[in-house]
Structures are given as C-alpha cells and as structure tokens.
C-alpha cells in the first residue's frame, strides 16, 4: 500500500468534495434526530458508499470519511454516544469498500487514501480533559480502522486545534495529521482570526504534516494560500499545504443571484492552487462530483503530457529558417522583418446556420480589406459545442473568398492547436494535413480539458504532449523533413514543412516561475513568436523584458464590454484587472457607456504597445466586427 505522506510529497493529490451537502441532495433531509448522517456508516452504508464511488469516478484520490460529527459530544446530542467507535469504524470501512469496488473495475487507476474526518464541537473546548473525553474514542477508532491520515476540518479556534493535534499524536500508530481552519469574508476581504503564517508555523512545530483551509469561499482560500506559500515551513517542505474550499456564496450577477463557482471555475481554481504549491486539493460544502471532475481534468492537463520525444533524424537538411517562413504570409513576413504585427482572434462558427457562417466570413473579408491587421487566429474551443474546427474554417474562408495559392492570402490565417483531443499520431497527421492545405503558421497551446454540457457524453482529455513538446516536434522534425519517428517525409530533395511556430504565455500566471521556465523552453526549441494572455496593466509585462531580444512578443488586448464583464474576468485565475479600470466602468450606468469605456481602455493599451516598441498585439473578444475595426483605427492611428 502506498504511503499517504510520501505520495503527497511527490505529487498533487485530489481529495473529494462535500459529504453533508451531497447526502442532503441525495436524501432530501438534513442531519437531524432520527436521520443522523454519521449513523449511515452502519445503518445505511450503501448510500455512503454511493457518495464515495461518485467522487472516485470523478477523479478523487482521497476519500474523507463520513465522521465529521462522530465525536462523543456530538453523538450524545442524538442519543448515539454509545456508538462512537462503531460509527467511526464504519466510516473507514465504507470508504474502503467503495475503494475496493472501484479498483476492481479500474485496477490501474493509481494510489488512493482514506482520510478520517474530525470536526469541531459546537461550543469551543480548550480544556484538555474535556477534549480527551470528547474525542479520544473517535481518534482510536479511526486509527485502529486503518485511516491513512486524520483530517481536522473547519476549526476556528487555534487553541482547540493545537490540543486535539497533541492528543491524536499521542495515540500509538497515529497516522499523519492534516489540520485545517476556516476563514470568512467581509466587504473588506478575507478575515483571519489567526494570522495564517502563525497558524502554519504552529502546526509545523507540532509535527503536523499538512495544514490549510477548508469550508471557506475559493477566493478566501486563495488569499490564505498566497499569505503562507512563501512561509518557512512551506518553502522548506516541512509542511505541505491543503485547500478544500466550499462553493462560495450567491452574488448578484446582472439581475440574478448566482454563484460563480460552477464546475469549470472549480477546475481553474484547482489548477491555480497547484501552481501555487498546494499539494492536497479538493472541495467542501456544495462542491459535488461535477466540481471534482473538473478539478481532476484541470490538474490532469498540467501533470501529464510534455513527454520527451527522441528521434533519429535521417535528413541532412537543417530545419527551415526565416527565409522560408517569410513566405507563409504577411504576418510572418512582417514578423521576420521586425515590423509591428496585428492578429485578431476569432471563434469559428458554431453549428450549421448559414447566416452565422457567412457573417464570420464577411468579417474576415472586411478585416482583410481594412489593412488594419496582418493575421486572424482561430481558437480551438474546449467546450462541448459544435464548433467548426480551425483548420476546416480556414479552408472554408479561402474557398468563399477565392483566396488561392496564386492570389495569396491578404491575411495570414492561424489555427490554435491543442494537444487536448489528439494523441501523438493525431498531432502529426493534423500538421501534415495543415501543411498540404497551405496552413503554414500554427499557434501551439496545451489547452484546457474538455468542458462538457450535461447533454454530451463524457469526453476524455488526451494530452500525450504539451505545447513545448509540440514546438520541438514541429521544428526539429517536420521543419527538418522527418516525421516524429525520424523517417524522411518524402523522397523529394526537400521534404521539409515550413511552419512559422507560435506559442502562448500568461504574464500573470499563478505560478510565474513555472510559466517563465516554460517560456524559455519554448524559445530554446525555436518558437518564432509568442502571444500573451490579456494584460490590463503594464507591470506584468516587465517580466518579459529580458525575453524581448530573444523572441517577438505579441501582447494580448482583451476588449471588456461592461462592468459585469470586467468583474467576471477579474475572478478568472491568471487575470488581474486593476481597481482603476473597475472604477472607470462602475462610474458609467448604461451598458452603452460601459462598452465605450471598454473600447477606450483597449485603444489606450494598443497605443502604449506601439509606443513602447512591442512586436505586436493580439486582439481578443471581437464579438462586434465594426467595433473591432473602429478600435484598431483608434489604437493604431492609421
């Protein structure tokens, strides 16, 4: 059996989500007299196992037992004080049975762990004798039943938590301890009754293996992680971090009360936690299997792929250089001539509505005729919607606008290329097809995992390779005239492809060190340009200064359309919108005035990029074709 702590130090582990709120969803009844959730471990074990199996199928690796309130004090309130040991043992055994059933169906699924849940008393106890009487029997039952770790959840009193850690640690064969406190928000932000750094220092001093937060809003958990990520115990590896937030509260969004914490938000949140060094990630109240599944997908997209592909190159030809790449179109030509370049992002049409398809094509024609842009790049959506693929849409554009090899394209058409949907063989075939169809500029991004609507069958993310590996393969193999196995692409004298190679960069990534390391890897593997995620202020771009001499950097400019849009984007991990911009939007009441503010801000950003000598811009959010042309005219002042 794998050791929990050893495994946690070597990889991020995904825990499950809520037990109580999910049991409420399944049963329609709160935990109450005659319906005590903890009693289900023995009296209705099947429903507890059902919950555990749902989380395992969603991708969880750690199951938290249904023993949150199974201490003597809490159970005595329901007349169950004599069943403390029985219900705690039953909680561990139910989790083990669910694991056994799951692993029988999926024997190679990996390492899994059972975490014995311990919750606080309703009235805070800080006297050791009283705590011993309330908790020791629970501790002994969880430890004796073989829990891989004890997880202390939702504590607000550091004094109580410290005493309980001391009591649990004194029991023979005690497993590692995970200690978590909860915090809450006010209008001024997250409130900590105990200083976060003091908390992790005290836990490390008691020998706690993992410390963190649970049952607080995701943004409060993020504030905690940010506060302690560089503390001594965390930086040294003496203490691992955990974050298991709840679903957050309802907020007014437009004219509705909604929560922004849908499964996709949870997935992005999990990835952000991982990039900031959190090792145990999961959910609490109202975080159910769909949320955990998206967490799994986003974590998977960052922990797989990127494999090193070794080839024996049999071609004597070097990879193509700038002279060949200049022929790809006006974007590549200006890029290689160190002129300012403009690319406008567009989403390919959805579905079969001819009017939508033609309107997209008409916009391409207008943009080409304007002379304001050098390229259009087409995103490869990860959502479960029927988008035309970027390569197919490029073919359709050329056919309808009569752009041929003889006439050349007035705009360079660039597909986004992710490794989400294709294995290595599929990547190779797609690229060979692109080259044959005159698509000679490709933007390689690892991409996000699939986001499936409820009506879609589940879709599996592939991620055989990541963007760095695809850049290496495109340059060192295809652009050198050999396939990914090192075999020549043809018997002609020069079988090389002529790809101009692009990549992405997040200037405000949560794990900036990782992002900068990957940028250098992309440069080392001969990427030709990078396009950044949107930067709404100048400070994040300072991180690119040392790279500007090595690689042309196109800076992302996103057009914010309203105050609500700006607030929503500010919640996205890796996107920072300064308060000054939010205030400019909030000062305008009508949506039309707010849209005008968004255009003004984008035009200001464009003028600054030109003035500061950046290589180009990457214009995002182009829902209004006419507005896009007006914005480019205002920003570029042509």
C-alpha atoms as one frame of an Amber mdcrd trajectory, in Angstrom:
protein
   0.000   0.000   0.000   1.293   3.458  -0.925   2.170   5.788   1.937  -0.017
   8.899   2.043   2.630  11.422   3.027   5.290  10.022   0.690   2.830  10.160
  -2.192   1.689  13.675  -1.313   5.255  14.958  -1.379   5.775  13.503  -4.850
   2.516  14.612  -6.477  -0.600  16.680  -6.002  -3.471  14.624  -4.584  -7.108
  15.363  -5.338  -9.494  14.891  -2.445 -13.245  14.505  -2.754 -15.932  17.114
  -2.163 -18.810  17.603   0.228 -20.279  14.731   2.198 -23.045  16.504   4.138
 -24.494  18.679   1.345 -24.297  15.763  -1.090 -26.119  13.465   1.350 -28.748
  16.205   1.663 -29.060  16.305  -2.121 -29.491  12.520  -2.247 -31.859  12.144
   0.714 -33.690  15.457   0.897 -33.203  15.569   4.676 -30.722  17.394   6.843
 -28.751  15.562   9.505 -31.124  15.601  12.464 -32.642  13.371  15.132 -33.672
  10.042  13.553 -31.640  10.941  10.457 -28.065  11.359  11.664 -25.640  11.329
   8.735 -22.849   9.659  10.729 -25.161   6.761  11.591 -25.427   5.961   7.878
 -21.924   4.444   8.074 -23.532   1.374   9.647 -27.291   1.730   9.258 -27.382
   2.829   5.600 -23.827   2.125   4.458 -24.889   1.770   0.825 -25.654   5.457
   0.435 -22.283   6.441   1.928 -20.507   4.067  -0.450 -22.516   5.600  -3.311
 -21.173   9.037  -2.401 -17.601   7.754  -2.231 -17.931   5.973  -5.590 -19.292
   9.118  -7.229 -16.186  11.034  -6.146 -13.841   8.221  -7.190 -15.433   8.140
 -10.629 -14.987  11.910 -10.817 -11.241  11.502 -10.261 -10.758  11.843  -6.487
  -7.782  10.038  -4.975  -8.584  10.750  -1.315 -11.868   9.874   0.380 -12.790
  11.810   3.517 -14.822   9.614   5.856 -18.382  10.391   6.912 -17.264  11.002
  10.508 -17.161  14.805  10.718 -19.527  14.882  13.697 -18.776  11.412  15.091
 -17.224  12.590  18.371 -18.847  11.656  21.685 -20.134  15.142  22.418 -21.970
  15.489  19.126 -23.339  11.951  19.001 -24.669  12.172  22.551 -26.929  15.018
  21.390 -28.711  12.419  19.245 -28.620   9.609  21.786 -25.809   7.814  19.928
 -22.962   8.327  22.406 -22.534   4.595  22.901 -21.868   4.123  19.151 -18.789
   6.364  18.764 -16.335   3.556  17.994 -18.817   1.648  15.833 -19.722   4.620
  13.604 -16.109   5.751  13.158 -15.007   2.241  12.219 -17.988   2.052   9.896
 -16.936   5.295   8.220 -13.472   3.961   7.393 -14.856   0.592   6.303 -17.445
   2.180   3.977 -14.700   4.154   2.265 -12.529   1.036   1.942 -15.407  -0.948
   0.405 -16.028   1.796  -2.141 -12.316   1.826  -2.981 -12.242  -1.930  -3.405
 -15.226  -1.847  -5.742 -13.691   0.990  -7.767 -10.272  -0.633  -8.034 -11.836
  -3.921  -9.118 -13.312  -2.073 -12.075 -10.181   0.034 -12.705  -7.192  -1.899
 -11.349  -4.563   0.504 -12.760  -6.192   3.711 -11.565  -3.428   4.685  -9.107
  -2.948   5.258  -5.379  -5.908   6.071  -3.130  -6.209   7.076   0.503  -8.825
   7.254   3.249  -8.755  10.366   5.426 -10.504  10.140   8.786 -12.623  13.267
   9.232 -12.692  15.060  12.596 -14.870  18.145  13.081 -15.089  20.795  15.830
 -17.511  20.917  18.723 -20.324  23.443  18.550 -19.006  25.196  21.644 -15.233
  25.619  21.541 -13.489  23.431  24.143  -9.998  24.426  25.238  -9.539  22.255
  28.331  -7.536  19.108  27.629  -9.524  16.798  29.915 -12.801  17.780  28.254
 -11.304  17.322  24.801  -9.921  13.899  25.741 -13.374  12.822  26.879 -14.997
  14.113  23.702 -12.510  12.947  21.063 -10.140  10.204  22.208 -12.534   7.359
  21.437 -13.068   8.742  17.922  -9.333   9.049  17.348  -8.670   5.494  18.500
 -11.408   4.095  16.273 -10.228   5.952  13.157  -6.607   4.996  13.781  -7.439
   1.408  14.668  -9.502   1.049  11.486  -6.520   1.986   9.345  -7.231   5.565
   8.203  -4.271   6.768   6.132  -4.431  10.204   7.748  -6.592  12.203  10.142
  -8.081  15.381   8.708  -9.163  18.037  11.220 -11.743  20.149   9.361 -13.453
  23.530   9.770 -11.785  24.612  13.021 -11.907  28.252  14.076 -10.008  28.010
  17.378  -6.266  27.552  17.071  -6.044  26.661  20.769  -8.590  23.847  20.417
  -6.931  22.581  17.252  -3.488  22.504  18.872  -4.754  20.494  21.824  -6.509
  17.987  19.553  -3.385  17.552  17.449  -1.428  16.874  20.617  -3.967  14.293
  21.822  -4.161  12.499  18.475  -0.383  12.445  18.078  -0.001  10.757  21.447
  -2.009   7.702  20.369   0.156   4.746  19.225   0.407   4.290  15.451  -1.168
   7.692  14.767  -1.067   8.454  11.021  -0.140  11.852   9.506  -2.384  14.753
  10.533  -3.987  17.289   8.211  -5.023  20.425  10.151  -7.429  22.857   8.528
  -9.016  26.053   9.750 -11.797  28.045   8.128 -11.899  31.753   7.374 -14.660
  34.059   6.183 -15.092  37.217   4.131 -16.380  40.663   4.836 -16.777  43.590
   2.466 -13.100  44.338   3.062 -11.868  40.845   2.200 -10.929  37.608   3.947
 -10.833  37.710   7.736  -8.313  35.652   9.693  -8.933  35.229  13.395  -5.460
  33.706  13.483  -2.595  35.036  11.389  -2.041  32.495   8.557   1.731  32.396
   8.923   1.413  31.971  12.697  -1.002  29.089  12.061   1.310  27.152   9.714
   4.311  27.799  11.972   2.445  26.452  14.992   1.259  23.395  13.061   4.765
  22.688  11.796   6.041  22.959  15.349   3.559  20.269  16.428   4.717  17.914
  13.666   1.573  18.301  11.557   2.184  17.003   8.021  -0.353  19.126   6.133
  -2.058  22.403   7.043  -4.517  24.575   5.206  -8.082  25.816   4.947 -11.474
  24.331   4.205 -15.133  25.388   4.165 -14.423  28.936   3.030 -15.025  30.644
  -0.319 -12.465  29.865  -3.051 -11.212  33.462  -3.135 -10.656  33.375   0.637
  -8.771  30.099   0.305  -6.649  31.717  -2.412  -5.893  34.628  -0.067  -4.745
  32.167   2.607  -2.536  30.253   0.165  -0.974  33.469  -1.070  -0.240  34.500
   2.527   1.553  31.283   3.514   3.048  29.945   0.259   6.435  31.513   0.964
   6.496  30.882   4.719   9.421  28.973   6.175   7.775  25.564   6.818   6.128
  25.505   3.392   9.199  26.671   1.494  11.406  24.115   3.246   8.963  21.265
   2.600   8.464  20.606   6.312   4.739  21.300   5.863   2.509  20.628   2.855
  -0.459  22.873   2.036  -4.101  21.896   1.592  -7.080  23.841   0.230 -10.623
  22.428   0.260 -12.950  25.436  -0.187 -16.717  25.364  -0.409 -18.935  26.515
  -3.254 -18.891  30.168  -2.245 -21.925  32.345  -1.721 -24.553  33.736  -4.023
 -23.847  37.116  -5.609 -25.843  39.491  -7.738 -24.668  38.957 -11.318 -26.667
  41.185 -13.624 -30.260  40.842 -12.462 -29.784  37.361 -10.998 -28.429  35.899
  -7.793 -25.925  33.217  -8.789 -22.708  31.625  -7.657 -19.720  31.917  -9.960
 -18.331  28.660  -8.562 -19.531  26.274 -11.238 -17.500  23.144 -12.083 -15.317
  24.982 -14.610 -14.451  27.649 -12.034 -13.570  24.879  -9.584 -11.267  23.312
 -12.165  -9.408  26.535 -12.868  -9.212  27.189  -9.140  -7.623  23.774  -8.544
  -5.029  24.417 -11.222  -4.233  27.777  -9.635  -3.788  26.148  -6.231  -1.466
  23.533  -7.701   0.638  26.185  -9.407   0.987  27.990  -6.073   2.296  24.848
  -4.384  -0.817  23.361  -2.743  -0.466  19.567  -2.531  -3.894  18.418  -1.274
  -6.790  19.944  -3.210 -10.496  19.239  -3.000 -13.837  20.682  -2.000 -16.167
  21.192   0.920 -19.857  22.141   1.163 -21.683  22.309  -2.198 -18.631  21.018
  -4.078 -20.064  17.857  -5.616 -18.808  15.263  -8.154 -19.080  17.574 -11.208
 -16.801  20.072  -9.445 -14.301  17.362  -8.512 -14.356  16.011 -12.066 -13.388
  19.411 -13.456 -10.668  19.732 -10.812  -9.369  16.362 -11.955  -9.435  17.435
 -15.610  -7.572  20.677 -14.977  -4.972  19.041 -12.750  -4.542  16.245 -15.306
  -3.873  18.808 -18.039  -0.930  20.126 -16.006   0.547  16.831 -14.819   0.551
  14.727 -17.993   1.953  15.287 -21.454   5.166  17.021 -22.311   6.902  13.731
 -22.892  10.348  13.904 -24.421  10.294  12.517 -27.921  13.675  11.256 -29.129
  14.157  10.932 -32.878  16.988   9.761 -35.071  16.944  12.405 -37.790  17.949
  10.857 -41.106  17.632  14.061 -43.131  20.781  16.036 -43.834  18.726  19.203
 -44.140  18.563  21.690 -41.263  15.173  22.971 -40.062  13.806  25.697 -42.331
  14.782  29.225 -41.411  13.407  32.740 -41.679  13.680  32.901 -45.461  11.209
  30.057 -45.917   8.933  31.199 -43.099   8.588  34.698 -44.575   6.621  33.075
 -47.413   3.824  31.955 -45.062   2.040  35.311 -45.405   2.018  38.987 -44.416
   2.159  38.249 -40.691   5.249  36.028 -40.929   6.915  38.416 -43.375   6.455
  41.452 -41.129   7.381  39.400 -38.059  10.706  38.389 -39.610  11.282  41.972
 -40.762  10.776  43.238 -37.175   7.674  45.261 -38.059   4.691  45.712 -35.733
   2.158  42.944 -36.362  -1.537  42.642 -35.518  -3.544  39.456 -35.132  -7.262
  39.413 -34.391  -8.692  36.413 -32.564 -11.952  34.841 -33.720 -14.063  31.871
 -32.708 -15.024  29.602 -35.627 -18.766  29.355 -36.371 -20.994  27.174 -34.262
 -23.399  24.717 -35.845 -24.852  24.706 -39.357 -26.616  28.088 -39.545 -25.516
  29.505 -42.887 -26.127  33.080 -41.729 -23.671  32.693 -38.850 -21.065  31.068
 -41.056 -21.374  33.760 -43.715 -21.258  36.591 -41.172 -17.943  35.227 -39.897
 -16.571  35.000 -43.427 -17.792  38.550 -44.163 -15.914  39.829 -41.115 -12.716
  38.183 -42.356 -13.213  39.916 -45.706 -13.795  43.316 -44.026 -10.737  42.946
 -41.834  -8.600  41.954 -44.810  -9.859  44.919 -46.845  -9.185  47.355 -43.996
  -5.459  46.696 -43.952  -5.552  47.061 -40.159  -4.464  43.504 -39.338  -1.897
  41.040 -40.632  -3.474  37.812 -39.368  -6.526  36.202 -37.867  -6.081  33.416
 -35.357  -8.868  30.929 -34.711  -9.394  29.409 -31.282  -9.925  25.699 -30.704
 -12.731  25.649 -28.141 -12.699  23.112 -25.320 -16.447  23.292 -24.672 -18.994
  20.722 -25.724 -20.437  22.801 -28.574 -20.426  22.075 -32.333 -17.685  24.450
 -33.495 -16.152  24.106 -36.932 -12.510  23.170 -36.372  -9.990  25.977 -37.055
  -8.359  24.198 -39.999 -11.694  23.428 -41.663 -12.877  27.007 -41.190  -9.695
  28.347 -42.758 -10.349  26.123 -45.787 -13.956  27.392 -45.970 -12.814  31.052
 -45.775 -10.409  30.611 -48.650 -12.990  28.828 -50.749 -15.654  31.528 -50.290
 -13.306  34.489 -50.661 -11.440  32.888 -53.585  -8.077  33.113 -51.872  -5.801
  30.708 -53.715  -2.123  29.843 -53.792  -1.864  32.013 -56.895  -3.590  35.073
 -55.375  -2.093  34.600 -51.899  -4.000  35.431 -48.730  -4.219  39.103 -47.684
  -4.474  37.876 -44.088  -2.389  35.071 -42.625  -4.796  32.549 -41.122  -3.519
  30.894 -37.934  -5.177  27.944 -36.172  -4.783  27.400 -32.450  -3.533  23.841
 -31.985  -4.004  21.988 -28.682  -2.993  18.511 -27.602  -6.236  18.021 -25.703
  -8.010  15.954 -28.360  -5.225  14.167 -30.236  -2.589  11.593 -29.442   0.897
  11.911 -30.910  -0.093  10.219 -34.172  -3.092  12.517 -34.499  -0.913  15.585
 -33.894   1.442  14.507 -36.660  -1.349  13.769 -39.159  -3.125  17.048 -38.454
   0.074  19.039 -39.013   0.905  17.246 -42.254  -2.646  17.981 -43.423  -2.287
  21.635 -42.467   0.894  21.952 -44.457  -0.666  20.365 -47.532  -3.553  22.846
 -47.270  -1.298  25.938 -47.070  -1.702  26.431 -43.329   1.895  27.295 -42.555
   1.548  29.201 -39.271   0.354  27.373 -36.144  -0.125  28.609 -32.567   0.656
  25.713 -30.216  -1.022  25.715 -26.800  -1.502  22.861 -24.357  -5.145  23.850
 -23.903  -7.773  23.292 -21.257  -9.536  19.976 -20.608 -12.954  19.332 -22.202
 -15.897  21.124 -20.613 -18.927  19.020 -21.436 -22.523  20.186 -21.130 -24.916
  17.777 -19.370 -26.343  16.537 -22.675 -22.950  15.416 -24.003 -21.223  12.094
 -23.426 -18.103  12.355 -21.325 -15.023  13.360 -23.298 -11.521  12.252 -22.354
  -8.589  14.653 -22.483  -5.545  13.118 -24.218  -2.567  15.434 -23.601   0.053
  12.995 -24.925   2.285  16.019 -25.450   2.176  19.612 -24.289   2.910  22.831
 -26.155   6.662  22.671 -25.506   6.844  19.166 -26.971   4.716  20.123 -29.997
   7.006  23.087 -30.702  10.026  20.778 -30.516   8.437  18.215 -32.839   7.301
  20.814 -35.366  10.730  22.445 -35.519  13.204  19.582 -35.093  11.187  17.002
 -37.034   8.664  18.316 -39.528  10.520  21.524 -40.380  13.655  19.353 -40.815
  11.879  16.992 -43.216  11.342  13.937 -40.994   8.361  12.504 -39.131   8.180
  12.042 -35.378   9.980   8.727 -35.728  12.874  10.255 -37.671  11.821   8.893
 -41.089  12.003  11.318 -44.073   8.638  12.861 -45.021   9.204  12.081 -48.682
  11.734  11.064 -51.322  11.891  14.514 -52.917  15.082  16.556 -52.416  13.455
  18.840 -49.817  10.572  17.240 -47.868  10.553  19.878 -45.128   7.450  21.653
 -43.858   7.622  25.445 -43.490   5.773  26.161 -40.257   6.001  29.513 -38.532
   5.629  28.418 -34.907   3.742  30.359 -32.240   3.059  29.761 -28.540   1.225
  31.304 -25.610   2.338  32.974 -22.382   0.451  34.023 -19.216   2.087  37.176
 -17.791   0.015  36.902 -14.600   0.165  33.130 -14.131  -0.240  31.990 -10.547
   2.982  30.008 -10.802   5.011  32.608 -12.656   8.310  30.780 -12.154   6.916
  27.742 -13.984   5.493  29.930 -16.749   8.831  31.709 -17.292  10.696  28.389
 -17.298   8.336  27.050 -19.943   8.724  30.227 -21.989  12.478  29.729 -22.049
  11.933  26.096 -23.086   9.739  27.274 -25.965  12.413  29.742 -27.040  15.110
  27.074 -26.783  13.007  24.848 -29.044  12.845  27.579 -31.713   9.393  29.110
 -31.360   9.011  32.118 -33.687   6.658  34.305 -31.633   4.502  34.287 -28.514
   1.021  35.641 -27.866   0.226  36.579 -24.287  -2.963  36.297 -22.317  -4.554
  39.723 -21.718  -2.611  42.190 -19.624  -4.734  45.051 -18.294  -1.821  46.963
 -16.805   1.834  47.356 -17.660   3.555  45.871 -14.623   3.139  42.180 -15.581
   4.823  42.800 -18.933   8.038  43.797 -17.183   8.608  40.059 -16.708   9.017
  39.768 -20.480  11.681  42.453 -20.819  14.599  40.012 -20.728  12.928  37.891
 -23.432  12.132  40.677 -25.917  15.533  40.423 -27.537  15.074  36.653 -27.979
  11.521  36.420 -29.290   8.806  38.702 -30.747   6.103  39.184 -28.104   2.534
  39.951 -29.150   0.642  41.322 -26.164  -2.948  40.265 -25.572  -5.520  43.070
 -25.572  -8.989  41.996 -24.446 -11.964  44.261 -25.074 -14.083  44.431 -21.926
 -17.699  45.114 -22.840 -19.248  46.047 -19.480 -18.672  46.408 -15.748 -20.130
  42.930 -15.268 -17.717  41.519 -17.874 -14.783  43.176 -16.114 -15.867  41.779
 -12.730 -16.282  38.307 -14.203 -12.843  38.376 -15.808 -11.326  39.554 -12.530
 -12.425  36.230 -10.997 -10.522  34.183 -13.599  -7.257  32.739 -12.216  -4.307
  34.327 -14.006  -6.208  37.525 -14.950  -5.785  40.691 -12.889  -7.926  43.763
 -13.566  -6.721  46.818 -11.635  -9.138  48.676  -9.377  -8.674  51.787 -11.508
 -10.208  50.009 -14.501 -13.109  48.642 -12.436 -13.788  52.171 -11.154 -13.892
  53.542 -14.703 -16.597  51.020 -15.557 -18.587  51.483 -12.340 -18.737  55.244
 -12.942 -20.939  54.637 -16.009 -24.502  53.426 -15.585 -25.658  52.446 -19.069
 -24.306  49.388 -20.867 -23.583  51.528 -23.931 -21.404  53.882 -21.899 -19.650
  50.934 -20.255 -18.950  49.403 -23.682 -17.461  52.747 -24.761 -15.178  52.671
 -21.713 -14.025  49.177 -22.686 -13.126  50.431 -26.162 -11.262  53.421 -24.760
  -9.195  51.218 -22.436  -8.305  48.803 -25.241  -7.306  51.655 -27.583  -5.095
  53.120 -24.837  -3.414  49.742 -24.413  -2.773  49.457 -28.154  -1.233  52.932
 -28.366   1.024  52.103 -25.412   2.200  48.856 -27.051   3.096  50.693 -30.238
   4.825  53.485 -28.352   6.865  51.074 -26.212   8.107  49.104 -29.205   6.458
  45.751 -28.569   6.460  43.344 -31.516   2.705  43.396 -31.949  -0.719  42.868
 -30.455  -3.161  40.005 -30.166  -6.705  41.416 -30.083  -9.207  39.302 -28.164
 -13.010  39.452 -27.708 -14.081  40.557 -31.150 -17.829  39.966 -30.917 -18.589
  43.273 -32.700 -16.918  43.299 -36.150 -17.494  47.004 -36.830 -16.366  47.885
 -33.321 -13.186  45.885 -33.898 -12.265  47.915 -36.973 -13.010  51.198 -35.176
 -10.903  50.091 -32.215  -7.935  49.189 -34.394  -8.179  52.530 -36.197  -8.296
  54.386 -32.881  -5.450  52.397 -31.364  -3.139  52.169 -34.348  -3.977  55.702
 -35.602  -3.535  54.690 -39.203
